[in-house]
Amino acid sequence: MESGPAIYAGTVFCLFGAGLLAWTVSRARQHRPVALGVSRVPSATVAGAVALVSLALGAWCFGRL
């Protein structure tokens, strides 16, 4: 019964993390800021960290199955 929510949460975390990481890498390669009105380095650092944490949470959710 508890595997359904874990699968859903893991999928959401992994999709969000992968999308954010792809966006961050794409913007960093173009030498453009990730967030509007913020310099490149801090915005890429924070976005990259959030993406990695999200991917780790997704992996943890899948590991709980």
PQR file of N, CA, C, O and H, with PARSE charges and radii, in Angstrom:
ATOM      1  N   MET A   1       0.819  -1.192   0.000 -0.4000 1.5000
ATOM      2  CA  MET A   1       0.000   0.000   0.000 -0.0000 2.0000
ATOM      3  C   MET A   1       0.866   1.261   0.000  0.5500 1.7000
ATOM      4  O   MET A   1       0.488   2.260  -0.612 -0.5500 1.4000
ATOM      5  N   GLU A   2       2.004   1.234   0.664 -0.4000 1.5000
ATOM      6  CA  GLU A   2       2.832   2.428   0.741 -0.0000 2.0000
ATOM      7  C   GLU A   2       3.767   2.578  -0.444  0.5500 1.7000
ATOM      8  O   GLU A   2       4.433   3.607  -0.566 -0.5500 1.4000
ATOM      9  H   GLU A   2       2.311   0.423   1.161  0.4000 1.0000
ATOM     10  N   SER A   3       3.840   1.587  -1.321 -0.4000 1.5000
ATOM     11  CA  SER A   3       4.744   1.705  -2.455 -0.0000 2.0000
ATOM     12  C   SER A   3       4.212   2.686  -3.508  0.5500 1.7000
ATOM     13  O   SER A   3       4.999   3.289  -4.238 -0.5500 1.4000
ATOM     14  H   SER A   3       3.299   0.752  -1.222  0.4000 1.0000
ATOM     15  N   GLY A   4       2.907   2.848  -3.593 -0.4000 1.5000
ATOM     16  CA  GLY A   4       2.329   3.786  -4.563 -0.0000 2.0000
ATOM     17  C   GLY A   4       2.768   5.220  -4.327  0.5500 1.7000
ATOM     18  O   GLY A   4       3.252   5.862  -5.259 -0.5500 1.4000
ATOM     19  H   GLY A   4       2.268   2.358  -3.000  0.4000 1.0000
ATOM     20  N   PRO A   5       2.618   5.750  -3.116 -0.5600 1.5000
ATOM     21  CA  PRO A   5       3.089   7.113  -2.862  0.2800 2.0000
ATOM     22  C   PRO A   5       4.602   7.264  -3.003  0.5500 1.7000
ATOM     23  O   PRO A   5       5.079   8.317  -3.427 -0.5500 1.4000
ATOM     24  N   ALA A   6       5.354   6.234  -2.656 -0.4000 1.5000
ATOM     25  CA  ALA A   6       6.812   6.316  -2.789 -0.0000 2.0000
ATOM     26  C   ALA A   6       7.208   6.378  -4.261  0.5500 1.7000
ATOM     27  O   ALA A   6       8.120   7.118  -4.630 -0.5500 1.4000
ATOM     28  H   ALA A   6       4.966   5.379  -2.311  0.4000 1.0000
ATOM     29  N   ILE A   7       6.534   5.612  -5.090 -0.4000 1.5000
ATOM     30  CA  ILE A   7       6.823   5.636  -6.522 -0.0000 2.0000
ATOM     31  C   ILE A   7       6.460   7.002  -7.103  0.5500 1.7000
ATOM     32  O   ILE A   7       7.217   7.562  -7.895 -0.5500 1.4000
ATOM     33  H   ILE A   7       5.793   5.011  -4.790  0.4000 1.0000
ATOM     34  N   TYR A   8       5.318   7.531  -6.717 -0.4000 1.5000
ATOM     35  CA  TYR A   8       4.881   8.837  -7.212 -0.0000 2.0000
ATOM     36  C   TYR A   8       5.850   9.935  -6.766  0.5500 1.7000
ATOM     37  O   TYR A   8       6.285  10.748  -7.582 -0.5500 1.4000
ATOM     38  H   TYR A   8       4.702   7.077  -6.073  0.4000 1.0000
ATOM     39  N   ALA A   9       6.186   9.961  -5.486 -0.4000 1.5000
ATOM     40  CA  ALA A   9       7.082  10.998  -4.966 -0.0000 2.0000
ATOM     41  C   ALA A   9       8.468  10.876  -5.600  0.5500 1.7000
ATOM     42  O   ALA A   9       9.073  11.884  -5.965 -0.5500 1.4000
ATOM     43  H   ALA A   9       5.833   9.300  -4.823  0.4000 1.0000
ATOM     44  N   GLY A  10       8.968   9.660  -5.730 -0.4000 1.5000
ATOM     45  CA  GLY A  10      10.278   9.466  -6.347 -0.0000 2.0000
ATOM     46  C   GLY A  10      10.299   9.926  -7.788  0.5500 1.7000
ATOM     47  O   GLY A  10      11.269  10.532  -8.242 -0.5500 1.4000
ATOM     48  H   GLY A  10       8.476   8.841  -5.433  0.4000 1.0000
ATOM     49  N   THR A  11       9.230   9.638  -8.506 -0.4000 1.5000
ATOM     50  CA  THR A  11       9.139  10.068  -9.904 -0.0000 2.0000
ATOM     51  C   THR A  11       9.102  11.590 -10.006  0.5500 1.7000
ATOM     52  O   THR A  11       9.783  12.175 -10.849 -0.5500 1.4000
ATOM     53  H   THR A  11       8.441   9.146  -8.137  0.4000 1.0000
ATOM     54  N   VAL A  12       8.316  12.222  -9.157 -0.4000 1.5000
ATOM     55  CA  VAL A  12       8.215  13.688  -9.189 -0.0000 2.0000
ATOM     56  C   VAL A  12       9.559  14.330  -8.846  0.5500 1.7000
ATOM     57  O   VAL A  12       9.997  15.255  -9.530 -0.5500 1.4000
ATOM     58  H   VAL A  12       7.763  11.747  -8.473  0.4000 1.0000
ATOM     59  N   PHE A  13      10.209  13.846  -7.797 -0.4000 1.5000
ATOM     60  CA  PHE A  13      11.509  14.404  -7.416 -0.0000 2.0000
ATOM     61  C   PHE A  13      12.536  14.212  -8.527  0.5500 1.7000
ATOM     62  O   PHE A  13      13.291  15.133  -8.838 -0.5500 1.4000
ATOM     63  H   PHE A  13       9.853  13.094  -7.241  0.4000 1.0000
ATOM     64  N   CYS A  14      12.570  13.026  -9.128 -0.4000 1.5000
ATOM     65  CA  CYS A  14      13.553  12.762 -10.184 -0.0000 2.0000
ATOM     66  C   CYS A  14      13.281  13.588 -11.436  0.5500 1.7000
ATOM     67  O   CYS A  14      14.217  14.109 -12.043 -0.5500 1.4000
ATOM     68  H   CYS A  14      11.956  12.277  -8.875  0.4000 1.0000
ATOM     69  N   LEU A  15      12.030  13.716 -11.828 -0.4000 1.5000
ATOM     70  CA  LEU A  15      11.712  14.524 -13.005 -0.0000 2.0000
ATOM     71  C   LEU A  15      12.038  15.993 -12.781  0.5500 1.7000
ATOM     72  O   LEU A  15      12.591  16.650 -13.663 -0.5500 1.4000
ATOM     73  H   LEU A  15      11.269  13.293 -11.335  0.4000 1.0000
ATOM     74  N   PHE A  16      11.696  16.509 -11.603 -0.4000 1.5000
ATOM     75  CA  PHE A  16      12.003  17.903 -11.293 -0.0000 2.0000
ATOM     76  C   PHE A  16      13.512  18.126 -11.258  0.5500 1.7000
ATOM     77  O   PHE A  16      14.011  19.093 -11.832 -0.5500 1.4000
ATOM     78  H   PHE A  16      11.246  15.975 -10.887  0.4000 1.0000
ATOM     79  N   GLY A  17      14.233  17.241 -10.593 -0.4000 1.5000
ATOM     80  CA  GLY A  17      15.687  17.378 -10.499 -0.0000 2.0000
ATOM     81  C   GLY A  17      16.359  17.298 -11.847  0.5500 1.7000
ATOM     82  O   GLY A  17      17.268  18.076 -12.138 -0.5500 1.4000
ATOM     83  H   GLY A  17      13.828  16.455 -10.126  0.4000 1.0000
ATOM     84  N   ALA A  18      15.922  16.359 -12.680 -0.4000 1.5000
ATOM     85  CA  ALA A  18      16.513  16.216 -14.012 -0.0000 2.0000
ATOM     86  C   ALA A  18      16.210  17.432 -14.885  0.5500 1.7000
ATOM     87  O   ALA A  18      17.082  17.915 -15.607 -0.5500 1.4000
ATOM     88  H   ALA A  18      15.184  15.727 -12.444  0.4000 1.0000
ATOM     89  N   GLY A  19      14.978  17.925 -14.818 -0.4000 1.5000
ATOM     90  CA  GLY A  19      14.613  19.106 -15.596 -0.0000 2.0000
ATOM     91  C   GLY A  19      15.378  20.340 -15.156  0.5500 1.7000
ATOM     92  O   GLY A  19      15.847  21.113 -15.991 -0.5500 1.4000
ATOM     93  H   GLY A  19      14.269  17.533 -14.231  0.4000 1.0000
ATOM     94  N   LEU A  20      15.506  20.529 -13.855 -0.4000 1.5000
ATOM     95  CA  LEU A  20      16.233  21.684 -13.339 -0.0000 2.0000
ATOM     96  C   LEU A  20      17.718  21.586 -13.668  0.5500 1.7000
ATOM     97  O   LEU A  20      18.354  22.588 -13.995 -0.5500 1.4000
ATOM     98  H   LEU A  20      15.125  19.901 -13.177  0.4000 1.0000
ATOM     99  N   LEU A  21      18.267  20.383 -13.582 -0.4000 1.5000
ATOM    100  CA  LEU A  21      19.672  20.203 -13.913 -0.0000 2.0000
ATOM    101  C   LEU A  21      19.915  20.455 -15.401  0.5500 1.7000
ATOM    102  O   LEU A  21      20.917  21.069 -15.766 -0.5500 1.4000
ATOM    103  H   LEU A  21      17.751  19.569 -13.317  0.4000 1.0000
ATOM    104  N   ALA A  22      19.018  19.993 -16.255 -0.4000 1.5000
ATOM    105  CA  ALA A  22      19.151  20.237 -17.698 -0.0000 2.0000
ATOM    106  C   ALA A  22      19.056  21.736 -17.996  0.5500 1.7000
ATOM    107  O   ALA A  22      19.820  22.256 -18.810 -0.5500 1.4000
ATOM    108  H   ALA A  22      18.203  19.494 -15.958  0.4000 1.0000
ATOM    109  N   TRP A  23      18.130  22.423 -17.346 -0.4000 1.5000
ATOM    110  CA  TRP A  23      17.971  23.864 -17.535 -0.0000 2.0000
ATOM    111  C   TRP A  23      19.232  24.603 -17.074  0.5500 1.7000
ATOM    112  O   TRP A  23      19.707  25.509 -17.759 -0.5500 1.4000
ATOM    113  H   TRP A  23      17.509  22.000 -16.685  0.4000 1.0000
ATOM    114  N   THR A  24      19.764  24.221 -15.932 -0.4000 1.5000
ATOM    115  CA  THR A  24      20.952  24.874 -15.388 -0.0000 2.0000
ATOM    116  C   THR A  24      22.153  24.677 -16.295  0.5500 1.7000
ATOM    117  O   THR A  24      22.884  25.628 -16.571 -0.5500 1.4000
ATOM    118  H   THR A  24      19.378  23.485 -15.376  0.4000 1.0000
ATOM    119  N   VAL A  25      22.366  23.460 -16.759 -0.4000 1.5000
ATOM    120  CA  VAL A  25      23.501  23.179 -17.647 -0.0000 2.0000
ATOM    121  C   VAL A  25      23.336  23.921 -18.972  0.5500 1.7000
ATOM    122  O   VAL A  25      24.303  24.469 -19.502 -0.5500 1.4000
ATOM    123  H   VAL A  25      21.772  22.687 -16.534  0.4000 1.0000
ATOM    124  N   SER A  26      22.127  23.939 -19.503 -0.4000 1.5000
ATOM    125  CA  SER A  26      21.869  24.632 -20.763 -0.0000 2.0000
ATOM    126  C   SER A  26      22.166  26.122 -20.642  0.5500 1.7000
ATOM    127  O   SER A  26      22.820  26.701 -21.509 -0.5500 1.4000
ATOM    128  H   SER A  26      21.342  23.493 -19.072  0.4000 1.0000
ATOM    129  N   ARG A  27      21.690  26.736 -19.574 -0.4000 1.5000
ATOM    130  CA  ARG A  27      21.919  28.172 -19.393 -0.0000 2.0000
ATOM    131  C   ARG A  27      23.392  28.470 -19.092  0.5500 1.7000
ATOM    132  O   ARG A  27      23.926  29.480 -19.550 -0.5500 1.4000
ATOM    133  H   ARG A  27      21.159  26.266 -18.869  0.4000 1.0000
ATOM    134  N   ALA A  28      24.043  27.603 -18.331 -0.4000 1.5000
ATOM    135  CA  ALA A  28      25.453  27.841 -17.999 -0.0000 2.0000
ATOM    136  C   ALA A  28      26.333  27.723 -19.238  0.5500 1.7000
ATOM    137  O   ALA A  28      27.295  28.478 -19.382 -0.5500 1.4000
ATOM    138  H   ALA A  28      23.610  26.782 -17.959  0.4000 1.0000
ATOM    139  N   ARG A  29      26.024  26.799 -20.126 -0.4000 1.5000
ATOM    140  CA  ARG A  29      26.810  26.656 -21.360 -0.0000 2.0000
ATOM    141  C   ARG A  29      26.643  27.856 -22.279  0.5500 1.7000
ATOM    142  O   ARG A  29      27.545  28.167 -23.057 -0.5500 1.4000
ATOM    143  H   ARG A  29      25.242  26.186 -20.009  0.4000 1.0000
ATOM    144  N   GLN A  30      25.517  28.524 -22.200 -0.4000 1.5000
ATOM    145  CA  GLN A  30      25.275  29.708 -23.020 -0.0000 2.0000
ATOM    146  C   GLN A  30      25.794  30.972 -22.339  0.5500 1.7000
ATOM    147  O   GLN A  30      25.653  32.067 -22.884 -0.5500 1.4000
ATOM    148  H   GLN A  30      24.785  28.271 -21.567  0.4000 1.0000
ATOM    149  N   HIS A  31      26.388  30.836 -21.163 -0.4000 1.5000
ATOM    150  CA  HIS A  31      26.895  31.965 -20.373 -0.0000 2.0000
ATOM    151  C   HIS A  31      25.783  32.965 -20.065  0.5500 1.7000
ATOM    152  O   HIS A  31      25.972  34.178 -20.155 -0.5500 1.4000
ATOM    153  H   HIS A  31      26.502  29.946 -20.721  0.4000 1.0000
ATOM    154  N   ARG A  32      24.633  32.430 -19.704 -0.4000 1.5000
ATOM    155  CA  ARG A  32      23.489  33.256 -19.332 -0.0000 2.0000
ATOM    156  C   ARG A  32      23.080  32.908 -17.907  0.5500 1.7000
ATOM    157  O   ARG A  32      23.325  31.789 -17.456 -0.5500 1.4000
ATOM    158  H   ARG A  32      24.480  31.444 -19.632  0.4000 1.0000
ATOM    159  N   PRO A  33      22.462  33.843 -17.189 -0.5600 1.5000
ATOM    160  CA  PRO A  33      22.040  33.540 -15.818  0.2800 2.0000
ATOM    161  C   PRO A  33      20.890  32.534 -15.798  0.5500 1.7000
ATOM    162  O   PRO A  33      20.062  32.502 -16.708 -0.5500 1.4000
ATOM    163  N   VAL A  34      20.853  31.734 -14.772 -0.4000 1.5000
ATOM    164  CA  VAL A  34      19.796  30.740 -14.620 -0.0000 2.0000
ATOM    165  C   VAL A  34      18.509  31.416 -14.158  0.5500 1.7000
ATOM    166  O   VAL A  34      17.418  31.066 -14.609 -0.5500 1.4000
ATOM    167  H   VAL A  34      21.526  31.760 -14.032  0.4000 1.0000
ATOM    168  N   ALA A  35      18.643  32.378 -13.264 -0.4000 1.5000
ATOM    169  CA  ALA A  35      17.490  33.109 -12.741 -0.0000 2.0000
ATOM    170  C   ALA A  35      17.576  34.563 -13.200  0.5500 1.7000
ATOM    171  O   ALA A  35      18.666  35.125 -13.303 -0.5500 1.4000
ATOM    172  H   ALA A  35      19.529  32.662 -12.898  0.4000 1.0000
ATOM    173  N   LEU A  36      16.449  35.151 -13.469 -0.4000 1.5000
ATOM    174  CA  LEU A  36      16.393  36.520 -13.950 -0.0000 2.0000
ATOM    175  C   LEU A  36      16.790  37.490 -12.839  0.5500 1.7000
ATOM    176  O   LEU A  36      16.253  37.425 -11.733 -0.5500 1.4000
ATOM    177  H   LEU A  36      15.564  34.694 -13.386  0.4000 1.0000
ATOM    178  N   GLY A  37      17.709  38.370 -13.129 -0.4000 1.5000
ATOM    179  CA  GLY A  37      18.117  39.386 -12.177 -0.0000 2.0000
ATOM    180  C   GLY A  37      19.175  38.934 -11.183  0.5500 1.7000
ATOM    181  O   GLY A  37      19.469  39.656 -10.230 -0.5500 1.4000
ATOM    182  H   GLY A  37      18.145  38.423 -14.028  0.4000 1.0000
ATOM    183  N   VAL A  38      19.755  37.753 -11.383 -0.4000 1.5000
ATOM    184  CA  VAL A  38      20.775  37.234 -10.480 -0.0000 2.0000
ATOM    185  C   VAL A  38      22.007  36.914 -11.316  0.5500 1.7000
ATOM    186  O   VAL A  38      21.888  36.490 -12.466 -0.5500 1.4000
ATOM    187  H   VAL A  38      19.517  37.167 -12.157  0.4000 1.0000
ATOM    188  N   SER A  39      23.186  37.116 -10.741 -0.4000 1.5000
ATOM    189  CA  SER A  39      24.400  36.834 -11.515 -0.0000 2.0000
ATOM    190  C   SER A  39      24.530  35.339 -11.801  0.5500 1.7000
ATOM    191  O   SER A  39      23.885  34.509 -11.160 -0.5500 1.4000
ATOM    192  H   SER A  39      23.282  37.461  -9.807  0.4000 1.0000
ATOM    193  N   ARG A  40      25.368  35.022 -12.767 -0.4000 1.5000
ATOM    194  CA  ARG A  40      25.453  33.649 -13.281 -0.0000 2.0000
ATOM    195  C   ARG A  40      25.919  32.637 -12.252  0.5500 1.7000
ATOM    196  O   ARG A  40      25.280  31.598 -12.084 -0.5500 1.4000
ATOM    197  H   ARG A  40      25.891  35.696 -13.287  0.4000 1.0000
ATOM    198  N   VAL A  41      27.002  32.907 -11.566 -0.4000 1.5000
ATOM    199  CA  VAL A  41      27.614  31.902 -10.692 -0.0000 2.0000
ATOM    200  C   VAL A  41      26.717  31.531  -9.508  0.5500 1.7000
ATOM    201  O   VAL A  41      26.488  30.343  -9.280 -0.5500 1.4000
ATOM    202  H   VAL A  41      27.521  33.751 -11.703  0.4000 1.0000
ATOM    203  N   PRO A  42      26.200  32.502  -8.747 -0.5600 1.5000
ATOM    204  CA  PRO A  42      25.347  32.091  -7.614  0.2800 2.0000
ATOM    205  C   PRO A  42      24.063  31.394  -8.057  0.5500 1.7000
ATOM    206  O   PRO A  42      23.619  30.446  -7.409 -0.5500 1.4000
ATOM    207  N   SER A  43      23.467  31.851  -9.148 -0.4000 1.5000
ATOM    208  CA  SER A  43      22.222  31.220  -9.576 -0.0000 2.0000
ATOM    209  C   SER A  43      22.460  29.797 -10.063  0.5500 1.7000
ATOM    210  O   SER A  43      21.650  28.910  -9.791 -0.5500 1.4000
ATOM    211  H   SER A  43      23.827  32.621  -9.674  0.4000 1.0000
ATOM    212  N   ALA A  44      23.551  29.565 -10.774 -0.4000 1.5000
ATOM    213  CA  ALA A  44      23.866  28.214 -11.232 -0.0000 2.0000
ATOM    214  C   ALA A  44      24.230  27.312 -10.061  0.5500 1.7000
ATOM    215  O   ALA A  44      23.891  26.128 -10.062 -0.5500 1.4000
ATOM    216  H   ALA A  44      24.208  30.285 -10.995  0.4000 1.0000
ATOM    217  N   THR A  45      24.911  27.854  -9.070 -0.4000 1.5000
ATOM    218  CA  THR A  45      25.288  27.066  -7.897 -0.0000 2.0000
ATOM    219  C   THR A  45      24.061  26.635  -7.106  0.5500 1.7000
ATOM    220  O   THR A  45      23.928  25.463  -6.752 -0.5500 1.4000
ATOM    221  H   THR A  45      25.186  28.816  -9.069  0.4000 1.0000
ATOM    222  N   VAL A  46      23.177  27.567  -6.831 -0.4000 1.5000
ATOM    223  CA  VAL A  46      21.980  27.245  -6.051 -0.0000 2.0000
ATOM    224  C   VAL A  46      21.066  26.297  -6.831  0.5500 1.7000
ATOM    225  O   VAL A  46      20.553  25.329  -6.270 -0.5500 1.4000
ATOM    226  H   VAL A  46      23.286  28.518  -7.119  0.4000 1.0000
ATOM    227  N   ALA A  47      20.864  26.570  -8.107 -0.4000 1.5000
ATOM    228  CA  ALA A  47      20.001  25.706  -8.911 -0.0000 2.0000
ATOM    229  C   ALA A  47      20.592  24.304  -9.042  0.5500 1.7000
ATOM    230  O   ALA A  47      19.861  23.315  -8.984 -0.5500 1.4000
ATOM    231  H   ALA A  47      21.280  27.356  -8.562  0.4000 1.0000
ATOM    232  N   GLY A  48      21.889  24.216  -9.215 -0.4000 1.5000
ATOM    233  CA  GLY A  48      22.539  22.910  -9.297 -0.0000 2.0000
ATOM    234  C   GLY A  48      22.430  22.133  -7.996  0.5500 1.7000
ATOM    235  O   GLY A  48      22.211  20.921  -8.004 -0.5500 1.4000
ATOM    236  H   GLY A  48      22.483  25.020  -9.262  0.4000 1.0000
ATOM    237  N   ALA A  49      22.583  22.836  -6.871 -0.4000 1.5000
ATOM    238  CA  ALA A  49      22.460  22.179  -5.570 -0.0000 2.0000
ATOM    239  C   ALA A  49      21.037  21.684  -5.341  0.5500 1.7000
ATOM    240  O   ALA A  49      20.838  20.573  -4.848 -0.5500 1.4000
ATOM    241  H   ALA A  49      22.761  23.820  -6.864  0.4000 1.0000
ATOM    242  N   VAL A  50      20.052  22.495  -5.692 -0.4000 1.5000
ATOM    243  CA  VAL A  50      18.648  22.082  -5.529 -0.0000 2.0000
ATOM    244  C   VAL A  50      18.334  20.895  -6.432  0.5500 1.7000
ATOM    245  O   VAL A  50      17.608  19.986  -6.031 -0.5500 1.4000
ATOM    246  H   VAL A  50      20.213  23.397  -6.093  0.4000 1.0000
ATOM    247  N   ALA A  51      18.874  20.899  -7.643 -0.4000 1.5000
ATOM    248  CA  ALA A  51      18.649  19.781  -8.558 -0.0000 2.0000
ATOM    249  C   ALA A  51      19.249  18.492  -8.012  0.5500 1.7000
ATOM    250  O   ALA A  51      18.619  17.437  -8.075 -0.5500 1.4000
ATOM    251  H   ALA A  51      19.464  21.638  -7.969  0.4000 1.0000
ATOM    252  N   LEU A  52      20.452  18.573  -7.480 -0.4000 1.5000
ATOM    253  CA  LEU A  52      21.092  17.375  -6.926 -0.0000 2.0000
ATOM    254  C   LEU A  52      20.375  16.869  -5.675  0.5500 1.7000
ATOM    255  O   LEU A  52      20.253  15.660  -5.478 -0.5500 1.4000
ATOM    256  H   LEU A  52      20.964  19.430  -7.428  0.4000 1.0000
ATOM    257  N   VAL A  53      19.908  17.774  -4.840 -0.4000 1.5000
ATOM    258  CA  VAL A  53      19.140  17.364  -3.659 -0.0000 2.0000
ATOM    259  C   VAL A  53      17.837  16.695  -4.083  0.5500 1.7000
ATOM    260  O   VAL A  53      17.427  15.693  -3.497 -0.5500 1.4000
ATOM    261  H   VAL A  53      20.007  18.756  -5.000  0.4000 1.0000
ATOM    262  N   SER A  54      17.200  17.245  -5.087 -0.4000 1.5000
ATOM    263  CA  SER A  54      15.955  16.653  -5.578 -0.0000 2.0000
ATOM    264  C   SER A  54      16.191  15.263  -6.153  0.5500 1.7000
ATOM    265  O   SER A  54      15.404  14.348  -5.910 -0.5500 1.4000
ATOM    266  H   SER A  54      17.533  18.059  -5.563  0.4000 1.0000
ATOM    267  N   LEU A  55      17.265  15.099  -6.912 -0.4000 1.5000
ATOM    268  CA  LEU A  55      17.590  13.775  -7.449 -0.0000 2.0000
ATOM    269  C   LEU A  55      17.919  12.793  -6.326  0.5500 1.7000
ATOM    270  O   LEU A  55      17.548  11.622  -6.394 -0.5500 1.4000
ATOM    271  H   LEU A  55      17.904  15.842  -7.110  0.4000 1.0000
ATOM    272  N   ALA A  56      18.612  13.268  -5.298 -0.4000 1.5000
ATOM    273  CA  ALA A  56      18.931  12.403  -4.162 -0.0000 2.0000
ATOM    274  C   ALA A  56      17.659  11.992  -3.411  0.5500 1.7000
ATOM    275  O   ALA A  56      17.537  10.844  -2.985 -0.5500 1.4000
ATOM    276  H   ALA A  56      18.914  14.220  -5.243  0.4000 1.0000
ATOM    277  N   LEU A  57      16.722  12.917  -3.251 -0.4000 1.5000
ATOM    278  CA  LEU A  57      15.448  12.579  -2.600 -0.0000 2.0000
ATOM    279  C   LEU A  57      14.661  11.571  -3.427  0.5500 1.7000
ATOM    280  O   LEU A  57      14.039  10.664  -2.874 -0.5500 1.4000
ATOM    281  H   LEU A  57      16.821  13.849  -3.597  0.4000 1.0000
ATOM    282  N   GLY A  58      14.683  11.724  -4.735 -0.4000 1.5000
ATOM    283  CA  GLY A  58      14.018  10.760  -5.602 -0.0000 2.0000
ATOM    284  C   GLY A  58      14.636   9.378  -5.480  0.5500 1.7000
ATOM    285  O   GLY A  58      13.925   8.375  -5.414 -0.5500 1.4000
ATOM    286  H   GLY A  58      15.187  12.461  -5.184  0.4000 1.0000
ATOM    287  N   ALA A  59      15.966   9.327  -5.450 -0.4000 1.5000
ATOM    288  CA  ALA A  59      16.651   8.038  -5.283 -0.0000 2.0000
ATOM    289  C   ALA A  59      16.339   7.437  -3.916  0.5500 1.7000
ATOM    290  O   ALA A  59      16.174   6.223  -3.793 -0.5500 1.4000
ATOM    291  H   ALA A  59      16.544  10.141  -5.503  0.4000 1.0000
ATOM    292  N   TRP A  60      16.259   8.277  -2.894 -0.4000 1.5000
ATOM    293  CA  TRP A  60      15.917   7.784  -1.554 -0.0000 2.0000
ATOM    294  C   TRP A  60      14.497   7.212  -1.538  0.5500 1.7000
ATOM    295  O   TRP A  60      14.254   6.168  -0.932 -0.5500 1.4000
ATOM    296  H   TRP A  60      16.393   9.263  -2.993  0.4000 1.0000
ATOM    297  N   CYS A  61      13.571   7.888  -2.198 -0.4000 1.5000
ATOM    298  CA  CYS A  61      12.186   7.383  -2.264 -0.0000 2.0000
ATOM    299  C   CYS A  61      12.132   6.035  -2.969  0.5500 1.7000
ATOM    300  O   CYS A  61      11.419   5.131  -2.534 -0.5500 1.4000
ATOM    301  H   CYS A  61      13.769   8.735  -2.691  0.4000 1.0000
ATOM    302  N   PHE A  62      12.888   5.899  -4.063 -0.4000 1.5000
ATOM    303  CA  PHE A  62      12.897   4.619  -4.772 -0.0000 2.0000
ATOM    304  C   PHE A  62      13.609   3.550  -3.956  0.5500 1.7000
ATOM    305  O   PHE A  62      13.287   2.367  -4.063 -0.5500 1.4000
ATOM    306  H   PHE A  62      13.468   6.634  -4.416  0.4000 1.0000
ATOM    307  N   GLY A  63      14.569   3.957  -3.147 -0.4000 1.5000
ATOM    308  CA  GLY A  63      15.274   3.008  -2.294 -0.0000 2.0000
ATOM    309  C   GLY A  63      14.427   2.481  -1.154  0.5500 1.7000
ATOM    310  O   GLY A  63      14.734   1.437  -0.578 -0.5500 1.4000
ATOM    311  H   GLY A  63      14.831   4.918  -3.060  0.4000 1.0000
ATOM    312  N   ARG A  64      13.368   3.192  -0.826 -0.4000 1.5000
ATOM    313  CA  ARG A  64      12.475   2.793   0.279 -0.0000 2.0000
ATOM    314  C   ARG A  64      11.466   1.736  -0.146  0.5500 1.7000
ATOM    315  O   ARG A  64      10.717   1.234   0.691 -0.5500 1.4000
ATOM    316  H   ARG A  64      13.118   4.040  -1.294  0.4000 1.0000
ATOM    317  N   LEU A  65      11.430   1.384  -1.436 -0.4000 1.5000
ATOM    318  CA  LEU A  65      10.453   0.403  -1.900 -0.0000 2.0000
ATOM    319  C   LEU A  65      10.760  -0.949  -1.382  0.5500 1.7000
ATOM    320  O   LEU A  65      10.037  -1.902  -1.675 -0.5500 1.4000
ATOM    321  H   LEU A  65      12.038   1.792  -2.116  0.4000 1.0000
TER
END
